[in-house]
Amino acid sequence: MIRKSLNWNPKAFKALVRAFAPMPPDIRERALQKIIDSIEDYVRMPGRDTVDFENVYHVSKEILKSKERYMYESLVNSLRAEGFEVKE
């Protein structure tokens, strides 16, 4: 079960989950939880309590772009589908 400890923009969370959908189920939940935890840690640093598109993109880009290019591209497509403008 996926844990979230902060408030999330519903569309940002939907885009993140959609980006991970192509992964095999046994890997997907662990990978998704790891990136959710990283995003929430990033948001907490300046004392905020809500995750938005920008946070999802910023943290995910740092994690995925160099290691998992196909996942990064999937995330960008998902964010764009939810109306977020991604500038690469």
Residue frames as qw, qx, qy, qz and C-alpha x, y, z in Angstrom:
[[0.000, 0.887, 0.461, 0.000, 0.00, 0.00, 0.00],
 [0.403, 0.480, -0.009, 0.779, 1.32, 3.40, -0.99],
 [0.392, -0.677, -0.413, 0.466, 1.91, 5.81, 1.92],
 [0.229, 0.620, 0.085, 0.746, 1.69, 9.59, 1.65],
 [0.419, -0.479, -0.525, 0.565, 2.29, 11.82, 4.63],
 [0.034, -0.306, 0.002, 0.952, 1.70, 15.22, 2.98],
 [0.533, 0.645, 0.354, -0.418, -1.14, 16.78, 1.02],
 [0.390, -0.063, 0.660, 0.639, -0.80, 16.22, -2.72],
 [0.443, 0.384, -0.195, -0.786, -2.25, 18.01, -5.68],
 [0.800, 0.142, 0.538, -0.224, -4.55, 15.20, -6.94],
 [0.735, 0.669, -0.066, -0.092, -3.51, 15.66, -10.57],
 [0.118, 0.744, -0.652, 0.089, 0.19, 15.60, -9.67],
 [0.528, -0.267, 0.779, -0.208, -0.28, 12.33, -7.78],
 [0.824, 0.404, 0.331, -0.221, -2.33, 10.85, -10.61],
 [0.542, 0.769, -0.334, -0.054, 0.40, 11.76, -13.11],
 [0.129, -0.606, 0.773, -0.139, 3.09, 10.16, -10.95],
 [0.684, -0.017, 0.693, -0.228, 1.13, 6.94, -10.53],
 [0.775, 0.590, 0.114, -0.195, 0.36, 6.83, -14.26],
 [0.294, 0.784, -0.545, -0.043, 4.06, 7.23, -15.09],
 [0.234, -0.417, 0.864, -0.158, 4.87, 4.12, -13.06],
 [0.826, 0.161, 0.263, -0.472, 2.00, 2.04, -14.46],
 [0.760, 0.483, -0.405, -0.160, 4.11, 0.31, -17.16],
 [0.014, 0.523, -0.812, 0.260, 6.42, -1.20, -14.54],
 [0.551, -0.138, -0.821, -0.053, 5.91, -4.80, -13.42],
 [0.556, -0.695, -0.213, -0.403, 3.57, -4.81, -10.38],
 [0.834, -0.397, -0.235, 0.304, 6.11, -6.36, -8.02],
 [0.532, 0.037, -0.047, 0.845, 8.57, -3.53, -8.70],
 [0.009, -0.644, -0.319, -0.695, 6.10, -0.68, -9.22],
 [0.522, -0.794, -0.282, -0.135, 4.92, -0.27, -5.64],
 [0.710, -0.449, -0.046, 0.540, 8.43, -0.17, -4.16],
 [0.431, 0.206, 0.231, 0.847, 9.71, 2.23, -6.84],
 [0.145, -0.721, -0.358, -0.575, 6.69, 4.48, -6.47],
 [0.610, -0.749, -0.238, 0.100, 7.00, 4.55, -2.68],
 [0.667, -0.224, 0.032, 0.710, 10.69, 5.42, -2.93],
 [0.240, 0.355, 0.258, 0.866, 10.05, 8.38, -5.21],
 [0.364, -0.779, -0.371, -0.352, 7.05, 9.56, -3.13],
 [0.683, -0.604, -0.175, 0.370, 9.27, 9.53, -0.04],
 [0.534, -0.017, 0.142, 0.834, 11.97, 11.52, -1.88],
 [0.008, 0.590, 0.359, 0.723, 9.45, 14.07, -3.14],
 [0.508, -0.786, -0.321, -0.147, 7.95, 14.52, 0.32],
 [0.684, -0.412, -0.087, 0.596, 11.41, 14.92, 1.90],
 [0.354, 0.237, 0.237, 0.873, 12.18, 17.65, -0.65],
 [0.213, -0.698, -0.379, -0.569, 8.89, 19.45, 0.06],
 [0.641, -0.685, -0.318, 0.136, 9.37, 19.29, 3.83],
 [0.636, -0.002, -0.122, 0.762, 12.82, 20.95, 3.75],
 [0.063, 0.299, -0.009, 0.952, 11.49, 24.49, 3.40],
 [0.144, 0.167, 0.667, -0.711, 8.60, 23.68, 5.73],
 [0.519, 0.065, -0.308, -0.795, 5.84, 23.24, 3.17],
 [0.473, -0.009, 0.816, -0.334, 3.13, 20.61, 3.46],
 [0.729, 0.522, 0.296, -0.329, 1.68, 20.29, -0.05],
 [0.476, -0.158, 0.678, 0.538, 3.18, 18.50, -3.04],
 [0.510, 0.702, 0.097, -0.488, 2.51, 20.11, -6.42],
 [0.846, 0.524, 0.060, 0.078, 3.48, 19.45, -10.04],
 [0.262, 0.848, -0.407, 0.214, 6.71, 21.39, -9.77],
 [0.494, -0.560, 0.634, -0.199, 7.88, 19.30, -6.81],
 [0.904, 0.121, 0.407, -0.055, 7.03, 16.05, -8.59],
 [0.707, 0.689, -0.060, 0.148, 8.87, 17.10, -11.72],
 [0.030, 0.854, -0.474, 0.212, 11.93, 18.56, -9.99],
 [0.567, -0.457, 0.667, -0.155, 12.64, 15.56, -7.75],
 [0.887, 0.236, 0.393, -0.047, 11.67, 12.93, -10.32],
 [0.573, 0.793, -0.194, 0.070, 13.86, 14.54, -12.95],
 [0.112, -0.751, 0.629, -0.167, 16.88, 14.35, -10.67],
 [0.658, -0.231, 0.699, -0.160, 16.23, 10.68, -9.86],
 [0.802, 0.342, 0.483, -0.075, 15.00, 9.33, -13.18],
 [0.485, 0.834, -0.157, -0.212, 16.64, 11.28, -15.97],
 [0.101, 0.692, -0.712, -0.058, 20.11, 9.81, -15.55],
 [0.328, -0.218, 0.907, -0.149, 19.14, 6.31, -14.42],
 [0.381, 0.380, 0.842, -0.046, 15.78, 5.41, -15.93],
 [0.039, 0.167, -0.331, -0.928, 15.32, 7.47, -19.08],
 [0.245, -0.321, -0.779, -0.479, 12.14, 5.60, -20.15],
 [0.292, -0.613, -0.669, 0.301, 10.54, 6.31, -16.75],
 [0.140, -0.420, -0.062, 0.894, 11.49, 9.97, -17.03],
 [0.141, -0.022, -0.556, -0.819, 9.84, 10.18, -20.44],
 [0.303, -0.473, -0.815, -0.143, 6.76, 8.41, -19.07],
 [0.253, -0.578, -0.477, 0.612, 6.58, 10.93, -16.22],
 [0.023, -0.262, 0.192, 0.946, 6.91, 13.91, -18.56],
 [0.236, -0.218, -0.716, -0.619, 4.10, 12.53, -20.74],
 [0.335, -0.544, -0.757, 0.135, 1.90, 11.93, -17.68],
 [0.191, -0.501, -0.277, 0.797, 2.49, 15.43, -16.31],
 [0.084, 0.107, -0.399, -0.907, 1.68, 16.95, -19.68],
 [0.272, -0.364, -0.815, -0.359, -1.52, 14.88, -19.89],
 [0.317, -0.641, -0.610, 0.343, -2.59, 16.43, -16.58],
 [0.111, 0.942, 0.244, 0.202, -2.00, 19.94, -17.92],
 [0.511, -0.744, 0.164, 0.398, 1.45, 20.66, -16.47],
 [0.549, 0.813, -0.186, 0.057, 3.86, 22.46, -18.79],
 [0.828, -0.368, 0.227, 0.358, 7.21, 20.68, -18.73],
 [0.348, 0.897, -0.272, -0.016, 10.19, 22.67, -19.95],
 [0.936, -0.154, 0.105, 0.298, 13.17, 20.44, -20.58]]
